[in-house]
Amino acid sequence: MNPETSLPPVTVNILTGFLGSGKTSLLKRLLALPALKDAAVLINEFGEVGIDHFLVEEVDDDVVLLKSGCICCTIRGDLKGSLLDLHERRAAGRVPPFSRLILETTGLADPGPIVATLVADPVLRHQFRMGNIVTVVDAVNGAENLDRFPESSRQAAVADRLVMSKTDLADEETINALRHRLAGLNPAADILPLDDVRIPDAALFVSDIHDPTARAREVARWLAAEAHHHDHHSHDLNRHGDIRAFVLTSDAPLDWARFGLWLSMLLNRHGTEVLRLKGLLSIQGVDTPVVIQGVQHLIHKPVHLDDWPDGIVGTRIVVIAKGLDPEIVRRSFAAFVDQTN
Ligand SMILES: Nc1nc2c(ncn2[C@@H]2O[C@H](COP(=O)(O)OP(=O)(O)OP(=O)(O)O)[C@@H](O)[C@H]2O)c(=O)[nH]1
């Protein structure tokens, strides 16, 4: 048997955040956790990370083993090449059998194309699968970065978890204002201050949408966060620059084929504007809900939940989009739903 085909796919977590936001500090802290013992880390430069004191053994020119057991490597050439190289080493037993890969991006990266590489590449998609995207936002400079740098907003908008760093250096008012702003920009993400006691166990990376026990809880959380945001804030707070979050709802079950067609058309036309899409679907003829997740024009494989999360019935889709009028999407979705019934 080909050893490569017998290996389960590696979950990839993207760790992103603007320049100097505190990605490496968070990574160092997380790598000390037993839960991340079997993680590999892919970063741009060892120098930037300053992991020297973690380092025990050099496996190869660009791969080291950390004291914690984690594998750490630099991105050599392109991302795809580095991922395939790492996969080959794993399959050949040349590095410990890691099951998770943490990819720390540069501060100016747009995570969208990274996700696209992982999900759309015909070879990589069988060996890797997307886990949570974690974005670090600095409590001191975060608001200004969001104002000035589109990369910063995009990093925040695509996140599954937003970690606020440097809360020890900012006053409460600043922290609350930033939290409020991030909740508007990305209501589907959990926002955690770095000094939150939950962080070491919060499984920032570990509890992801592919984990069956975490799935239902996670979906309920996105939807509750969006509903709360709608109930408590004026519509305009959901709008930052031209990035907005909005929800599409339908109480009547959808026709799966027609919905697929509608979504393909939406993403075909507006794929670059849709930064993130997460939803729970009620499908005709299926009792249990289906979860869909997408980043830009890519939709991950739909996942069936065993039960409806507490208090939620019917289709609820959270869309985070840049430069796209929510009314156009709502109207098109409503027209589609009307035609279904
Ligand atoms: N006081 C305080 N300092 C922090 C915190 N998080 C990070 N820092 C400091 O902020 C600086 C930048 O942190 P890094 O972890 O290197 O940030 P980064 O996002 O990896 O930086 P780049 O890779 O250069 O983009 C360092 O001096 C850290 O010690 C925090 O929560 N509180």
PDBQT file of the ligand as one rigid body, heavy atoms in Angstrom, charges set to zero:
ROOT
HETATM    1  N1  LIG A 401       2.843  43.900  26.727  1.00  0.00    +0.000 N 
HETATM    2  C1  LIG A 401       2.576  43.006  25.797  1.00  0.00    +0.000 A 
HETATM    3  N2  LIG A 401       3.446  42.845  24.772  1.00  0.00    +0.000 NA
HETATM    4  C2  LIG A 401       3.159  41.932  23.836  1.00  0.00    +0.000 A 
HETATM    5  C3  LIG A 401       1.974  41.140  23.865  1.00  0.00    +0.000 A 
HETATM    6  N3  LIG A 401       1.965  40.343  22.770  1.00  0.00    +0.000 NA
HETATM    7  C4  LIG A 401       3.094  40.613  22.085  1.00  0.00    +0.000 A 
HETATM    8  N4  LIG A 401       3.820  41.569  22.724  1.00  0.00    +0.000 N 
HETATM    9  C5  LIG A 401       5.098  42.150  22.280  1.00  0.00    +0.000 C 
HETATM   10  O1  LIG A 401       4.878  42.737  21.005  1.00  0.00    +0.000 OA
HETATM   11  C6  LIG A 401       6.041  42.582  20.195  1.00  0.00    +0.000 C 
HETATM   12  C7  LIG A 401       5.637  41.909  18.885  1.00  0.00    +0.000 C 
HETATM   13  O2  LIG A 401       5.181  40.602  19.191  1.00  0.00    +0.000 OA
HETATM   14  P1  LIG A 401       5.407  39.375  18.227  1.00  0.00    +0.000 P 
HETATM   15  O3  LIG A 401       4.837  38.159  18.895  1.00  0.00    +0.000 OA
HETATM   16  O4  LIG A 401       6.792  39.307  17.734  1.00  0.00    +0.000 OA
HETATM   17  O5  LIG A 401       4.460  39.839  17.034  1.00  0.00    +0.000 OA
HETATM   18  P2  LIG A 401       4.310  39.223  15.559  1.00  0.00    +0.000 P 
HETATM   19  O6  LIG A 401       2.894  39.430  15.172  1.00  0.00    +0.000 OA
HETATM   20  O7  LIG A 401       4.800  37.819  15.546  1.00  0.00    +0.000 OA
HETATM   21  O8  LIG A 401       5.273  40.165  14.764  1.00  0.00    +0.000 OA
HETATM   22  P3  LIG A 401       5.747  40.081  13.199  1.00  0.00    +0.000 P 
HETATM   23  O9  LIG A 401       6.034  38.634  12.935  1.00  0.00    +0.000 OA
HETATM   24  O10 LIG A 401       6.931  40.945  13.167  1.00  0.00    +0.000 OA
HETATM   25  O11 LIG A 401       4.628  40.606  12.395  1.00  0.00    +0.000 OA
HETATM   26  C8  LIG A 401       7.017  41.779  21.017  1.00  0.00    +0.000 C 
HETATM   27  O12 LIG A 401       7.906  42.686  21.599  1.00  0.00    +0.000 OA
HETATM   28  C9  LIG A 401       6.172  41.109  22.069  1.00  0.00    +0.000 C 
HETATM   29  O13 LIG A 401       6.878  40.871  23.262  1.00  0.00    +0.000 OA
HETATM   30  C10 LIG A 401       1.059  41.355  24.971  1.00  0.00    +0.000 A 
HETATM   31  O14 LIG A 401      -0.011  40.745  25.072  1.00  0.00    +0.000 OA
HETATM   32  N5  LIG A 401       1.425  42.307  25.890  1.00  0.00    +0.000 N 
ENDROOT
TORSDOF 0
